[in-house]
Amino acid sequence: MQRFIRLRPLLAFLFALLGALPTGFAQLSKHGQIWHFGNHAGLDFSSGAPVKIIGSAMDSYEGCSSYCDANGQLLFYSNGGGIISAGINGVRRGYIWNRNNEVIYDMGQSEGGGYSASQSALVLPKPGSPNHYYQFTMDHAPSPILDNRGLSFFEIDMTLNGGLGSVVQANVPVFKPASETITAVPHANGQDFWVITVNKNTQAFVVVPVTASGVGQPQQQIPNGQAANTATLVMKISPDGHFLCAGSQIFAFDAATGTLTFLYSIAISNYSFTFSPNSRYLYGFKSDVSSEIVRYDLLANPIVEKSLAGASEFTFAGLMQIGPDGNIYFIEQLFEDFLELIPLVSLSVIHCADVAAPMLERAIMKFPTDVENAGGLFTSLPNFADYIFAPDPPHDTIQLSVCNGPVTLKATQTGLHYSWSTGDTTAHITVQTAGTYTVEVESACSISSTTFEVQGGLAIVQITTDPIIDTCRALPLTLRATGNQAGTFKWSDGSVADSLVIKDFGTYIVRLTTSCGVAADTFQLLKPQADCCRPLYPNAFTPNGDGVNDRFSAIFDQCDIELVDFLVYDRWGELVFQGYETTQQWDGLTLNGTDAQSDVYVYTLRYKRRDQSQVQFEKGEVVLLR
């Protein structure tokens, strides 16, 4: 996308005028810890704050990608593709580099995506294949010289090349025509992904499933009749996966089905914007020619727009990206940057993006540009699937009791703002009824929450167990104790776990001691009066020598018997096994020592109890499986 010419006539005017110029969370996201972007620029967030990287091989104008493993070690980075036309960027090649800044794949000028695409590259781990990653690429706006390359992917195996990675699938086409924009979000199943772009002919959204089976078939949709804005250059999905913003339009996203639903339009740049880490806010420049940054509260009804900075100073806004520290970073060229002999670009930051009073700090760092690239300009920051930056806010759970009167609930942290589930906004409240109460505490740069589980009334405990179908064979049996309040259990045998395994018939008692008193429950399992002495038979066995279910015989429980005979016949009535002791079991051989075939066999059993003279008779069928 030749944004320099197509979207910024003011910048072209400025270059003519200046004729001397030549043409914060507690838990860091490790996957986005190292950034490579722009003209050999880079940032390392491993210390908790961004530090410049020296020696990057990156050459990008707009889109690019960078990805780390779970420990924060850089895996590879890419500019997404090259360009053949000698326009404002000059002739450029696309590359994938490893962590040592070495080329592991040269896309040249015609493979992969486009050098001038807003989001030319995006990395996802390959589901079900550890150490394998997809480098997706996206073409820039259609060129009169090359056919549209659309969405493609490369697969990198990080176990190859001594752990530095090699490409095992290259330039695999997924969908076209598509250009400029690509994003991704996890599937609701927690294993797969959805990759999303736009059909540049119809403006339908294109949703591509990525599973352990590979990159699936693209699915196109126009959400409730609302096609993508033709000005769509950047697409972002909130870290929680609920919202998608594209071309100043907000959509809801269903991560289980990949379905989009149009919600509303907002007045914001179609290029420079991003969600906040907790997904509640959307930040962006008011327009492409404004230095004003606005924030939308997407959970308000109606949504609320708030101006963050209204400076009148000219700025040329680049891409915005959540950082692993919870802040929002963006590239811009301020007026002062154009005054250098070779223009610079500035990295600016919005601190504490998830709280009521975020802080804007401009030009925290400056980076050199390539004068042969758009006259000294780049707008790029790495393009991430922002789910990797979703925060896990601090959360405490406290259990209290109102059985002896009202109880005061106090927020565990000091903050600037308090928001209780009751609607109160003080640091503490007093309650008189049992229930669950939650308070959110907003400090200068974070949000924490505490849940109070307030119990009340009499303590209750109950013993439960699995259904008993046959009392004769109920033992051993697991008894489980559950209570309505927090406390300690104690069984009649002295054990204090919440469950008890019993091996004898009898009566068992559990007591629950809580701040509201003591409760007890009793379980009784009486020894059956019926005769429990009867044989059990498996309905199949597998004499394959694996030590599991290799032999067939009757099993007697809770009785002492004397075996008269145990006989097995095949379907033609021929005797294949005979036994006269309880220790004798059929091993699947016939009387002549050959293997009996897989089939159904008939058995008869005659036995008597040693304390009785009457002979009992049983018969049935068993399946032999080989």
Disulfide bonds with the S-S distance in Angstrom:
Cys352-Cys445 1.85
Cys403-Cys516 2.16
Cys472-Cys532 1.92
Cys533-Cys559 2.13
